[in-house]
Amino acid sequence: MHTDTIVAAATPPGRGGIGIVRVSGPKTPELAAVMLGELPPARQARFARFLDAQGEPIDAGLVLFFPAPHSYTGEHVLELQGHGGPVVMEALVARALELGARRAAPGEFTQRAFLNDKLDLAQAEAVADLIDAGSREAMRAAMRSLQGEFSAMVRGLTEAVIELRTYVEAAIDFPEEEVDFLADRELGERFRVLREHFDGVSDSARQGRLLREGMTVVIAGRPNAGKSSLLNRLAGYDAAIVTPLPGTTRDVVRERIAIDGMPLHVLDTAGLRSGGDLVEEEGMRRAQAEMLRADRVLFVVDAALDPGAAALREERARLPAEVPVTLVFNKCDLAAGLPLADTITGPPRLYVSALSGSGLPELRAHLKHCMGFQSVEGGMISARRRHLDALARARAHTEEAARQLAERRAGELVAEELRGAQQALAGITGEFSSEDLLGRIFAGFCIGK
């Protein structure tokens, strides 16, 4: 239990009709009695004046008091709902500081909710995901995780691992029966069922991460191939300047769009060519740096001028070898004829017209397919990369346990690998988490949440 009391504005900075200051900690009742003249009744909205040190009102509005443990943080919580001016908000925070509170760190209210068992770690992360949701689908997925659906999936998987571990350790406790236990067909069947369980949870988490993080696509190619026009078509408005002059795009232009709820981070880059000026060379350097971080490169060629995609062969050395490439023939409405795609050795090919929009639905479907994204269904949850990493570690431990069982019948080694799987899964919900991990997670929250 924390001994200090924290305060922060819980609404965004700037002017607004309403601003909320939140206080949490053991000194909250004492602080409320001084600032309001009395301690308000529990869980009842009351009008009050918020007083300064001289007893003069700083502001007036609604006040809500939540006694511990029945509050968001599990501690005494006070919310002052006044007018949303930045000077007013800071004056209320300053008054709370005078009375012994300290400013809250980012995410500290939610961190206290986690430490006081009001939320597990996956639910706490879903709070931030709900705030940052970039689409309705992402919002609904975050809400399902906040309500505990993802945690329930992980707990079910953990229980399956524990049951299997218990079965194996029972064999170790009875040495005369150990060989029979470990050779039992039922044990192999339990491993098979566990693999299927891992598949189901991992698939849901993978879709949830895509819904939250999406994919990053870099549009590359020679000048005047239509890269900026393609970006504008995908974005639905003129995000990049388009002119007939080569080298119009010199810096990286970034746009965030959504395909069936999946965020897509699209970057338009400077055209790749030799002989540009210093500014254009810097643009190409930045283009290459962005391609290294991308999930996929869309290499755009002018179908009318380069139907054989010679530009891709000539510029291939500038493209990172580890990032997959899709060849996009733009201006296909102007091309007299295009050769058949080399589906065996060449990259995937798409034929579009940024001018007319032809081929854009196929491009969107291709991007979804590349990331393994499926249409949103009722069971999708919000998940993060660390959740996928933890699931992968747990699965690896389980597979190693199965291998030890098949090759050595070594009960102790099987049990130890299953213990590692259980520990990896516990890290998702926070039952087993390092202080460093908690610090990194909550540092990404906004102050006041």
KOLFIZA-565083 format. One line per field, with one value per residue (C-alpha): residue number from 0; residue in one letter; x negated, z, y negated. Coordinates in pm, whole numbers, plus 50000, padded with zeros to 5 digits. Layout:
lumlum	NUM, ...
romar	a, ...
c1	X, ...
c3	Z, ...
c2	Y, ...
! end
This chain:
lumlum	0, 1, 2, 3, 4, 5, 6, 7, 8, 9, 10, 11, 12, 13, 14, 15, 16, 17, 18, 19, 20, 21, 22, 23, 24, 25, 26, 27, 28, 29, 30, 31, 32, 33, 34, 35, 36, 37, 38, 39, 40, 41, 42, 43, 44, 45, 46, 47, 48, 49, 50, 51, 52, 53, 54, 55, 56, 57, 58, 59, 60, 61, 62, 63, 64, 65, 66, 67, 68, 69, 70, 71, 72, 73, 74, 75, 76, 77, 78, 79, 80, 81, 82, 83, 84, 85, 86, 87, 88, 89, 90, 91, 92, 93, 94, 95, 96, 97, 98, 99, 100, 101, 102, 103, 104, 105, 106, 107, 108, 109, 110, 111, 112, 113, 114, 115, 116, 117, 118, 119, 120, 121, 122, 123, 124, 125, 126, 127, 128, 129, 130, 131, 132, 133, 134, 135, 136, 137, 138, 139, 140, 141, 142, 143, 144, 145, 146, 147, 148, 149, 150, 151, 152, 153, 154, 155, 156, 157, 158, 159, 160, 161, 162, 163, 164, 165, 166, 167, 168, 169, 170, 171, 172, 173, 174, 175, 176, 177, 178, 179, 180, 181, 182, 183, 184, 185, 186, 187, 188, 189, 190, 191, 192, 193, 194, 195, 196, 197, 198, 199, 200, 201, 202, 203, 204, 205, 206, 207, 208, 209, 210, 211, 212, 213, 214, 215, 216, 217, 218, 219, 220, 221, 222, 223, 224, 225, 226, 227, 228, 229, 230, 231, 232, 233, 234, 235, 236, 237, 238, 239, 240, 241, 242, 243, 244, 245, 246, 247, 248, 249, 250, 251, 252, 253, 254, 255, 256, 257, 258, 259, 260, 261, 262, 263, 264, 265, 266, 267, 268, 269, 270, 271, 272, 273, 274, 275, 276, 277, 278, 279, 280, 281, 282, 283, 284, 285, 286, 287, 288, 289, 290, 291, 292, 293, 294, 295, 296, 297, 298, 299, 300, 301, 302, 303, 304, 305, 306, 307, 308, 309, 310, 311, 312, 313, 314, 315, 316, 317, 318, 319, 320, 321, 322, 323, 324, 325, 326, 327, 328, 329, 330, 331, 332, 333, 334, 335, 336, 337, 338, 339, 340, 341, 342, 343, 344, 345, 346, 347, 348, 349, 350, 351, 352, 353, 354, 355, 356, 357, 358, 359, 360, 361, 362, 363, 364, 365, 366, 367, 368, 369, 370, 371, 372, 373, 374, 375, 376, 377, 378, 379, 380, 381, 382, 383, 384, 385, 386, 387, 388, 389, 390, 391, 392, 393, 394, 395, 396, 397, 398, 399, 400, 401, 402, 403, 404, 405, 406, 407, 408, 409, 410, 411, 412, 413, 414, 415, 416, 417, 418, 419, 420, 421, 422, 423, 424, 425, 426, 427, 428, 429, 430, 431, 432, 433, 434, 435, 436, 437, 438, 439, 440, 441, 442, 443, 444, 445, 446, 447, 448
romar	m, h, t, d, t, i, v, a, a, a, t, p, p, g, r, g, g, i, g, i, v, r, v, s, g, p, k, t, p, e, l, a, a, v, m, l, g, e, l, p, p, a, r, q, a, r, f, a, r, f, l, d, a, q, g, e, p, i, d, a, g, l, v, l, f, f, p, a, p, h, s, y, t, g, e, h, v, l, e, l, q, g, h, g, g, p, v, v, m, e, a, l, v, a, r, a, l, e, l, g, a, r, r, a, a, p, g, e, f, t, q, r, a, f, l, n, d, k, l, d, l, a, q, a, e, a, v, a, d, l, i, d, a, g, s, r, e, a, m, r, a, a, m, r, s, l, q, g, e, f, s, a, m, v, r, g, l, t, e, a, v, i, e, l, r, t, y, v, e, a, a, i, d, f, p, e, e, e, v, d, f, l, a, d, r, e, l, g, e, r, f, r, v, l, r, e, h, f, d, g, v, s, d, s, a, r, q, g, r, l, l, r, e, g, m, t, v, v, i, a, g, r, p, n, a, g, k, s, s, l, l, n, r, l, a, g, y, d, a, a, i, v, t, p, l, p, g, t, t, r, d, v, v, r, e, r, i, a, i, d, g, m, p, l, h, v, l, d, t, a, g, l, r, s, g, g, d, l, v, e, e, e, g, m, r, r, a, q, a, e, m, l, r, a, d, r, v, l, f, v, v, d, a, a, l, d, p, g, a, a, a, l, r, e, e, r, a, r, l, p, a, e, v, p, v, t, l, v, f, n, k, c, d, l, a, a, g, l, p, l, a, d, t, i, t, g, p, p, r, l, y, v, s, a, l, s, g, s, g, l, p, e, l, r, a, h, l, k, h, c, m, g, f, q, s, v, e, g, g, m, i, s, a, r, r, r, h, l, d, a, l, a, r, a, r, a, h, t, e, e, a, a, r, q, l, a, e, r, r, a, g, e, l, v, a, e, e, l, r, g, a, q, q, a, l, a, g, i, t, g, e, f, s, s, e, d, l, l, g, r, i, f, a, g, f, c, i, g, k
c1	50000, 49864, 49819, 49809, 50098, 50084, 50264, 50292, 50526, 50717, 50831, 50606, 50422, 50580, 50914, 51235, 51579, 51490, 51160, 51107, 50840, 50792, 50641, 50558, 50395, 50430, 50437, 50729, 51005, 50800, 50718, 51085, 51204, 50967, 51025, 51404, 51479, 51608, 51564, 51831, 52051, 51924, 52010, 52252, 52199, 52221, 52176, 51891, 51648, 51282, 51097, 50744, 50530, 50720, 51056, 51133, 51282, 51045, 51334, 51670, 51815, 51900, 51705, 51696, 51536, 51468, 51351, 51104, 51117, 51416, 51243, 51050, 50713, 50833, 50734, 50930, 50999, 51128, 51234, 51287, 51487, 51451, 51398, 51142, 50903, 50532, 50483, 50775, 50648, 50296, 50428, 50625, 50323, 50100, 50344, 50336, 49955, 49962, 50171, 49917, 49987, 49730, 49767, 49855, 49619, 49754, 49995, 49954, 50328, 50364, 50042, 50191, 50507, 50288, 50085, 50406, 50554, 50822, 50685, 50437, 50153, 50324, 50633, 50418, 50253, 50599, 50680, 50404, 50509, 50867, 50745, 50517, 50763, 50751, 51069, 51400, 51274, 50964, 51183, 51411, 51113, 50952, 51280, 51304, 50950, 51031, 51331, 51096, 51158, 50790, 50690, 50949, 50796, 50448, 50572, 50741, 50418, 50222, 50459, 50403, 50024, 50059, 50274, 50018, 49733, 49921, 49972, 49600, 49489, 49722, 49523, 49198, 49335, 49400, 49077, 49199, 49487, 49294, 49220, 49580, 49706, 49475, 49548, 49922, 50106, 50311, 50004, 49942, 50306, 50279, 49984, 50187, 50482, 50243, 50096, 50446, 50514, 50195, 50299, 50634, 50500, 50203, 50425, 50654, 50357, 50189, 50502, 50534, 50179, 50239, 50557, 50360, 50028, 50106, 49832, 49586, 49564, 49307, 49391, 49068, 48969, 48829, 48938, 49271, 49385, 49695, 49593, 49751, 50066, 50093, 50054, 50328, 50558, 50500, 50546, 50856, 50730, 50430, 50175, 49874, 49796, 49820, 49653, 49506, 49162, 48922, 48810, 49119, 49120, 48797, 48886, 49085, 49462, 49646, 50015, 50217, 50519, 50733, 50820, 51119, 51003, 50635, 50410, 50185, 49887, 49804, 49484, 49425, 49054, 48824, 48777, 48472, 48234, 47880, 47777, 48014, 47912, 47809, 48166, 48286, 47992, 48089, 48448, 48325, 48113, 48420, 48621, 48370, 48373, 48754, 48748, 48527, 48800, 49094, 49307, 49334, 49213, 49447, 49215, 49407, 49321, 49479, 49655, 49670, 49297, 49151, 49375, 49086, 49014, 48649, 48645, 48687, 48393, 48174, 48271, 48284, 47952, 48100, 48385, 48327, 48298, 48495, 48804, 49057, 49140, 49460, 49426, 49702, 49758, 49915, 50079, 50197, 50484, 50221, 50025, 50078, 50000, 49819, 49621, 49744, 49623, 49337, 49519, 49233, 48923, 49051, 49223, 49604, 49741, 50041, 50183, 50341, 50429, 50389, 50579, 50894, 50870, 50860, 50688, 50704, 50939, 50696, 50407, 50588, 50675, 50312, 50183, 50425, 50321, 49950, 49999, 50234, 50513, 50868, 51192, 51293, 51502, 51674, 51386, 51098, 50910, 50644, 50291, 49937, 49608, 49490, 49798, 49706, 49346, 49463, 49696, 49411, 49178, 49445, 49509, 49136, 49109, 49408, 49261, 48930, 49120, 49286, 48947, 48792, 49087, 49061, 48683, 48580, 48888, 48720, 48996, 48788, 48690, 49048, 49176, 48909, 48999, 49367, 49274, 49102, 49417, 49630, 49396, 49399, 49780, 49792, 49592, 49883, 50128, 49865, 49864, 49492, 49345, 49023, 49021, 48838, 49119, 49384, 49188, 49169, 49538, 49682, 49435, 49628, 49955, 50080, 50051, 50375, 50464
c3	50000, 49904, 50182, 49957, 49789, 49421, 49215, 48845, 48590, 48435, 48128, 47839, 47867, 47701, 47715, 47762, 47913, 48193, 48356, 48609, 48878, 49035, 49379, 49515, 49837, 50216, 50268, 50029, 50298, 50490, 50170, 50062, 50396, 50371, 50002, 50020, 50378, 50455, 50344, 50083, 50113, 49941, 49573, 49553, 49313, 49504, 49407, 49598, 49594, 49567, 49818, 49828, 50140, 50229, 50199, 49872, 49586, 49310, 49115, 49170, 49030, 49106, 49352, 49385, 49671, 49651, 49980, 49963, 49850, 49626, 49375, 49049, 49228, 49536, 49748, 49861, 49542, 49499, 49167, 49127, 48814, 48743, 48445, 48192, 48178, 48217, 48484, 48687, 48659, 48765, 49059, 49187, 49145, 49321, 49614, 49651, 49646, 49928, 50132, 50101, 49771, 49497, 49119, 48970, 48727, 48386, 48437, 48814, 48889, 48672, 48815, 49163, 49039, 48919, 49241, 49445, 49242, 49074, 48730, 48605, 48380, 48051, 48160, 48266, 47922, 47765, 47939, 47738, 47422, 47466, 47497, 47193, 46976, 46617, 46495, 46628, 46585, 46794, 47054, 47084, 47104, 47379, 47571, 47555, 47695, 47964, 48065, 48110, 47800, 47703, 48065, 48079, 47765, 47921, 48253, 48073, 47890, 48216, 48385, 48103, 48150, 48528, 48488, 48257, 48490, 48787, 48595, 48517, 48870, 49009, 48809, 48956, 49309, 49245, 49086, 49046, 48831, 48645, 48327, 48296, 48353, 48098, 47839, 47885, 47566, 47769, 47824, 47449, 47398, 47663, 47478, 47154, 47318, 47474, 47130, 46996, 47293, 47222, 46856, 46949, 47200, 46980, 46675, 46875, 47019, 46679, 46526, 46827, 46787, 46419, 46512, 46761, 46579, 46214, 45956, 45811, 45434, 45245, 44891, 44689, 44325, 44059, 44034, 43859, 43895, 44078, 44439, 44584, 44378, 44516, 44872, 44810, 44676, 44981, 45221, 45045, 45020, 44890, 45160, 44929, 44664, 44309, 44012, 43677, 43798, 43904, 44268, 44402, 44717, 44905, 45263, 45404, 45400, 45661, 45668, 45896, 45737, 45825, 45622, 45781, 46116, 46076, 46104, 45805, 45835, 45478, 45401, 45068, 44999, 44764, 44421, 44385, 44117, 44064, 44004, 44239, 44440, 44808, 44937, 44713, 44821, 45185, 45095, 44940, 45248, 45466, 45231, 45271, 45651, 45657, 45434, 45688, 45952, 45726, 45719, 45339, 45048, 44764, 44469, 44217, 43847, 43558, 43362, 43050, 43040, 43212, 43149, 43220, 43564, 43477, 43753, 44021, 43891, 43874, 44220, 44396, 44568, 44745, 44891, 45218, 45145, 45454, 45384, 45142, 44826, 44627, 44270, 44187, 43822, 43832, 43538, 43403, 43231, 43002, 42930, 42598, 42741, 43035, 43046, 43252, 43610, 43712, 43997, 44077, 44128, 44118, 44387, 44398, 44128, 44138, 43861, 43965, 43845, 44109, 43876, 43837, 44149, 43948, 44138, 44478, 44635, 44531, 44682, 45015, 45019, 44940, 45233, 45472, 45343, 45381, 45754, 45808, 45912, 45911, 45930, 46282, 46459, 46795, 46982, 46884, 47176, 47214, 47245, 47233, 47097, 47445, 47479, 47156, 47274, 47603, 47423, 47191, 47487, 47664, 47349, 47300, 47657, 47591, 47267, 47444, 47718, 47453, 47294, 47627, 47687, 47346, 47339, 47701, 47914, 48154, 48391, 48576, 48251, 48123, 48448, 48442, 48086, 48181, 48480, 48236, 48020, 48323, 48426, 48074, 48071, 48418, 48284, 48056, 48340, 48584, 48827, 48758, 48645, 48706, 48831, 48512, 48297, 48500, 48470, 48091, 48055, 48269, 48143, 47813, 47977, 47988, 48315, 48513, 48408
c2	50000, 49657, 49402, 49095, 48916, 48823, 48558, 48477, 48326, 48617, 48420, 48312, 47980, 47677, 47498, 47697, 47679, 47922, 48011, 48289, 48307, 48648, 48723, 49070, 49186, 49200, 48820, 48776, 48741, 48482, 48294, 48299, 48164, 47865, 47785, 47826, 47728, 48078, 48438, 48508, 48820, 49134, 49186, 48893, 48603, 48275, 47911, 47747, 47457, 47548, 47327, 47187, 47136, 46815, 46984, 46807, 47013, 47115, 47266, 47432, 47753, 48113, 48326, 48705, 48898, 49273, 49430, 49719, 49991, 49916, 49690, 49709, 49727, 49917, 49614, 49309, 49111, 48756, 48603, 48229, 48150, 47781, 47554, 47666, 47372, 47453, 47184, 47321, 47680, 47587, 47382, 47682, 47912, 47658, 47640, 48018, 48005, 47748, 47992, 48274, 48447, 48492, 48487, 48824, 48992, 49108, 49397, 49396, 49409, 49721, 49865, 49836, 50005, 50294, 50311, 50308, 50597, 50387, 50480, 50735, 50618, 50707, 50510, 50216, 50207, 50222, 49891, 49722, 49909, 49784, 49425, 49461, 49657, 49535, 49707, 49839, 50193, 50119, 49948, 50253, 50490, 50281, 50276, 50655, 50683, 50427, 50637, 50933, 51146, 51170, 51237, 51517, 51672, 51659, 51797, 52087, 52163, 52138, 52382, 52631, 52601, 52642, 52954, 53108, 53012, 53163, 53487, 53513, 53423, 53689, 53943, 53808, 53846, 54217, 54345, 54700, 54567, 54298, 54493, 54604, 54250, 54095, 54362, 54317, 54220, 53977, 53762, 53732, 53641, 53370, 53217, 53221, 53044, 52791, 52711, 52643, 52418, 52223, 52187, 52036, 51782, 51688, 51630, 51399, 51211, 51178, 51027, 50798, 50670, 50598, 50412, 50203, 50153, 50230, 50244, 49993, 49967, 49761, 49649, 49642, 49616, 49387, 49021, 48962, 49323, 49203, 49274, 48960, 49010, 49363, 49232, 48975, 49248, 49467, 49175, 49044, 48687, 48489, 48569, 48527, 48268, 48406, 48232, 48348, 48238, 48517, 48498, 48319, 48535, 48473, 48565, 48856, 48798, 49008, 49095, 49323, 49488, 49792, 50101, 50278, 50145, 50238, 49929, 49881, 49646, 49540, 49349, 49175, 49128, 48943, 49101, 49324, 49199, 49078, 48719, 48536, 48230, 48239, 48208, 48490, 48709, 48655, 48750, 49075, 49148, 49105, 49324, 49606, 49566, 49594, 49901, 50079, 50034, 50118, 50433, 50412, 50199, 50109, 50048, 49840, 49837, 49649, 49924, 49709, 49629, 49936, 50238, 50477, 50323, 50258, 49994, 50260, 50462, 50153, 50024, 50361, 50296, 49993, 50199, 50391, 50761, 50868, 50653, 50809, 50615, 50588, 50460, 50212, 50122, 49777, 49593, 49928, 49744, 49583, 49902, 50076, 50420, 50575, 50901, 51194, 51191, 51420, 51592, 51828, 51613, 51257, 51050, 51022, 50790, 50560, 50343, 50014, 49669, 49402, 49167, 49377, 49594, 49914, 50197, 50021, 50282, 50555, 50357, 50320, 50691, 50775, 50568, 50737, 51078, 50996, 50927, 51220, 50984, 51114, 50924, 50825, 51086, 51080, 51245, 51014, 50865, 50597, 50735, 50609, 50735, 50834, 51058, 51237, 51272, 51424, 51666, 51765, 51831, 52036, 52238, 52299, 52434, 52661, 52795, 52863, 53048, 53265, 53334, 53433, 53664, 53831, 53871, 53925, 53990, 53744, 53638, 53376, 53203, 53211, 53059, 52787, 52683, 52668, 52450, 52212, 52205, 52125, 51842, 51689, 51687, 51532, 51238, 51142, 51077, 50956, 51245, 51260, 50927, 50739, 50381, 50281, 50420, 50237, 49913, 49940, 50025, 49746, 49484, 49495, 49386, 49030, 48837, 48850, 49206
! end
